[in-house]
Amino acid sequence: MRNYDFAPLYRSTVGFDHLASMLDRVMSTDGNANGYPPYNIEKSGEDSYRITIAVAGFSDDELSVEMRNGQLVIAGSKPETKANGERGAFLHRGIATRAFEKRFQLADHVRAVGAATKDGLLHVDLVREVPEELKPRRIEIRNPARTIDGTATA
């Protein structure tokens, strides 16, 4: 595993410490920890995204989707059952129903607008809504030699 030194970033920037700590968290997480459950992240439009997570075996009541501190937190947990299962002893148990928690760091102005389950998949729709004051706007260039009505002055 590679280690990166973010000290130069701290010396030459102000206010980007959260970015360095986020990169540090991403680099330090174990690659195997993110394997369950499998998921997709897709861009469905210019400012819209969809996260799809395979949640076979989980009901809607056993899943939660929350926004916390700029993160989307998706969790699933099954109530405790008998070791044999509800219907009898398993001869093979290949469908994983262990508890999970997935965290996705969201960019500024990205928020979840809906979540739905269909065919064993949880779909979470996200949209980026940039406030009007942050959108680019055209600034008119005025010529000081002209008056407000457009006529030239001497």
C-alpha positions in Angstrom: 0.0 0.0 0.0 1.2 3.5 -0.8 1.5 6.2 1.7 1.2 9.8 0.6 2.5 12.8 2.5 0.0 15.7 2.4 2.2 18.1 4.3 3.0 20.1 1.1 -0.7 20.5 0.5 -1.2 21.9 4.0 1.7 24.4 3.6 0.4 25.9 0.3 -3.3 25.9 0.7 -5.9 27.2 3.1 -9.2 25.5 3.7 -8.5 22.2 1.8 -7.6 20.2 4.9 -11.0 18.4 4.6 -9.9 17.2 1.1 -6.6 15.9 2.4 -8.3 14.0 5.2 -10.9 12.6 2.8 -8.1 11.3 0.5 -6.2 9.9 3.5 -9.4 8.0 4.6 -9.9 6.6 1.1 -6.3 5.5 0.8 -6.3 3.9 4.3 -9.5 1.8 3.9 -9.0 -1.9 3.3 -9.9 -2.8 -0.3 -11.7 -6.0 0.8 -14.0 -4.0 3.2 -15.7 -2.4 0.3 -16.6 -5.6 -1.5 -20.0 -6.3 0.2 -22.5 -5.6 -0.9 -21.6 -5.0 -4.6 -22.7 -1.6 -6.0 -22.6 0.6 -9.1 -22.3 4.4 -9.4 -23.6 5.8 -12.6 -24.0 9.3 -14.0 -27.5 9.4 -15.3 -27.5 13.0 -16.5 -25.4 16.2 -16.5 -26.2 16.8 -12.8 -27.7 13.6 -11.7 -26.3 10.3 -10.4 -27.5 6.9 -9.3 -26.0 4.5 -6.8 -27.3 0.9 -7.1 -26.6 -1.6 -4.4 -27.4 -5.3 -4.5 -29.5 -5.9 -1.4 -31.0 -9.4 -2.1 -32.7 -10.8 1.0 -33.2 -7.4 2.7 -36.7 -5.9 3.0 -37.3 -2.1 2.9 -37.7 -2.1 6.7 -34.2 -3.6 7.1 -32.5 -0.9 5.0 -31.7 2.8 5.9 -30.5 5.6 3.7 -29.3 8.8 5.5 -27.4 12.0 4.7 -24.8 12.8 7.5 -22.1 15.5 7.3 -21.7 15.4 3.5 -21.9 11.6 3.4 -24.5 9.3 2.1 -24.8 6.4 4.6 -26.6 3.2 3.4 -27.0 0.4 5.9 -28.7 -2.9 6.1 -29.2 -5.2 9.0 -31.2 -8.4 9.5 -32.9 -9.3 12.8 -31.2 -12.1 14.7 -32.6 -15.5 13.5 -32.0 -19.0 14.7 -28.7 -20.6 13.5 -30.7 -23.1 11.4 -32.7 -20.3 9.7 -36.4 -19.8 9.9 -37.5 -22.8 7.8 -34.9 -25.4 8.7 -31.2 -26.3 8.4 -29.3 -24.9 5.5 -27.4 -27.4 3.4 -25.7 -24.5 1.6 -25.9 -20.8 2.5 -24.7 -18.7 -0.4 -27.0 -15.7 -0.1 -25.2 -13.3 2.2 -27.5 -11.5 4.7 -24.9 -10.0 7.0 -25.2 -6.5 8.2 -23.5 -3.8 6.1 -22.8 -0.1 6.0 -21.7 1.8 2.9 -20.5 5.4 3.0 -20.2 7.6 0.0 -18.6 11.1 0.3 -20.7 13.5 -1.6 -19.5 16.6 -3.4 -20.7 20.0 -2.4 -24.4 20.7 -3.4 -25.1 17.0 -4.1 -28.0 15.5 -2.3 -30.2 12.4 -2.4 -33.6 13.0 -3.9 -35.1 9.5 -3.7 -34.5 5.8 -3.0 -36.4 2.7 -4.1 -35.9 -1.1 -4.2 -36.7 -3.2 -7.2 -35.7 -6.8 -8.1 -33.3 -7.0 -5.1 -31.5 -3.7 -5.9 -31.6 -0.5 -4.0 -31.5 2.6 -6.2 -30.5 5.9 -4.7 -30.9 8.9 -6.9 -28.7 11.9 -6.4 -28.7 15.4 -7.9 -26.3 18.3 -7.9 -28.1 21.6 -7.3 -25.7 24.5 -7.6 -27.1 27.7 -6.0 -27.8 30.6 -8.3 -25.1 32.7 -6.7 -22.4 30.1 -7.6 -23.5 29.6 -11.2 -21.5 31.5 -13.8 -23.0 34.8 -14.9 -22.2 37.3 -17.6 -20.9 40.6 -16.4 -21.7 43.6 -18.7 -18.6 45.6 -19.8 -19.5 49.3 -19.7 -17.7 52.0 -21.6 -17.3 55.1 -19.4 -17.4 57.3 -22.5 -21.1 56.3 -23.1 -24.0 57.4 -21.1 -26.8 55.2 -19.8 -29.0 55.8 -22.9 -26.2 54.7 -25.2 -25.3 58.0 -26.7 -21.6 59.0 -26.8 -20.3 61.9 -24.7 -17.5 64.2 -25.8 
